[in-house]
Amino acid sequence: MKISLGSLAPQAAANTGPQHFDLVVLGGGSGGLAASKTAAQLGKTVAVCNFVKPSPAGTTWGLGGTCVNVGCIPKKLMHEAAQLGQSRTASAWFGWDPAEEDHEWSVLMKNVQNLVKSMSFAYRTQCTTNDVALFDAFATFVDPHTVEATQRDGSVLTLTADRFILATGGRPSYPDVPGALEHCITSDDVFSLESSPGKTLVVGASYVALECAGFLRGLGFEVTVLMRSVPLRGFDQEMAAHIVTNPDPDPDPDPDPDPDPDPDPDPDPDPDPDPDPDPDPDH
Ligand SMILES: Cc1cc2nc3c(=O)[nH]c(=O)nc-3n(C[C@H](O)[C@H](O)[C@H](O)COP(=O)(O)OP(=O)(O)OC[C@H]3O[C@@H](n4cnc5c(N)ncnc54)[C@H](O)[C@@H]3O)c2cc1C
């Protein structure tokens, strides 16, 4: 499950003396990289510290943060894979002859990871071309203008700056349940699994949980969602209810659709849209 950093190997300087920058950004995800590039283009000296601690299952990745490596991008690719599979099933109705071959999880993983790594590499190149110093190092504050950046080999750099930007993002949290760390994976792991997860229990009903449930179901796995109370808390609840009550739209459309879906249409539908049954004529 571990991803080799390969060409994403640290670019950190060998120099271990204090280095000063106008701006040091903590976090090399979408936010941190955009900010660092913009500041450099405005003439500031900029450094980015980015370090990915492995997930409990041992997964790690390169530059670019959540979105590129374990978020939006691989998620959308997995959805696309699921939708293509569903279209293939549905295509029989339109006269196509869908092959009966099984989905190859390993092919999808290989291609998703190749694309993710190429995007991550492009981010690294953008740092170089914009003169942003990149440190594959975990930064902690020593004082308001100093961070210690611990590199992968354990060596510590000292970076000082006039200003810092915190763009450290977030990681999935595990519930305090015996066995959770040893036996469960999160979205940090699912986009690089060597073998398919198979029948899956998704714990939680956030958008990440439901999206993972959706693409796994679309890829043909049996999926159950364990939800405590509210699905998609904080999102439009009308849409959330729609998703929960229609969790598995039939991928195999009715091959014999009813040509007359409404055999008894009302010949005189009420044209009055006023819902008030007793309107006051004096008003
Ligand atoms: C499965 C999934 C699907 C998603 N889909 C979408 C979507 O469709 N659309 C959307 O808008 N958003 C989506 N998101 C959310 C989106 O990915 C995040 O909001 C976004 O990536 C956050 O970017 P960021 O730069 O703030 O942080 P991150 O991308 O998380 O980057 C932070 C980086 O900082 C590093 N770091 C942390 N602490 C330190 C430290 N002390 N020193 C050095 N480095 C550190 C981290 O390892 C990480 O590399 C999705 C998220 C997930 C998990």
The ligand as a Gaussian input file, in Angstrom:
#p B3LYP/6-31G(d) Opt

LIG

0 1
 C      -11.958000      11.931000      -0.549000
 C      -11.991000      13.447000      -0.635000
 C      -12.627000      14.052000      -1.705000
 C      -12.637000      15.445000      -1.804000
 N      -13.292000      16.013000      -2.870000
 C      -13.311000      17.353000      -2.995000
 C      -13.961000      17.967000      -4.108000
 O      -14.517000      17.290000      -4.976000
 N      -13.952000      19.335000      -4.187000
 C      -13.337000      20.107000      -3.216000
 O      -13.352000      21.338000      -3.328000
 N      -12.700000      19.543000      -2.155000
 C      -12.681000      18.196000      -2.030000
 N      -12.044000      17.626000      -0.950000
 C      -11.403000      18.511000       0.044000
 C      -10.060000      19.013000      -0.453000
 O       -9.245000      17.925000      -0.825000
 C       -9.390000      19.793000       0.670000
 O      -10.274000      20.795000       1.097000
 C       -8.133000      20.464000       0.188000
 O       -7.256000      19.524000      -0.363000
 C       -7.444000      21.176000       1.364000
 O       -6.271000      21.789000       0.860000
 P       -5.219000      22.417000       1.849000
 O       -4.141000      22.994000       0.992000
 O       -5.901000      23.310000       2.816000
 O       -4.664000      21.185000       2.728000
 P       -4.049000      19.814000       2.247000
 O       -4.288000      19.554000       0.819000
 O       -4.509000      18.777000       3.220000
 O       -2.487000      20.038000       2.403000
 C       -1.860000      20.186000       3.661000
 C       -0.465000      19.603000       3.558000
 O        0.278000      20.017000       4.693000
 C        1.001000      18.913000       5.197000
 N        1.301000      19.229000       6.609000
 C        0.466000      19.216000       7.658000
 N        1.088000      19.654000       8.762000
 C        2.368000      19.960000       8.382000
 C        3.498000      20.474000       9.072000
 N        3.443000      20.813000      10.360000
 N        4.649000      20.638000       8.368000
 C        4.723000      20.346000       7.065000
 N        3.672000      19.867000       6.360000
 C        2.497000      19.682000       7.013000
 C        0.068000      17.753000       4.976000
 O        0.736000      16.509000       4.995000
 C       -0.443000      18.086000       3.569000
 O        0.442000      17.612000       2.583000
 C      -11.989000      16.242000      -0.820000
 C      -11.341000      15.625000       0.257000
 C      -11.327000      14.250000       0.348000
 C      -10.603000      13.589000       1.508000

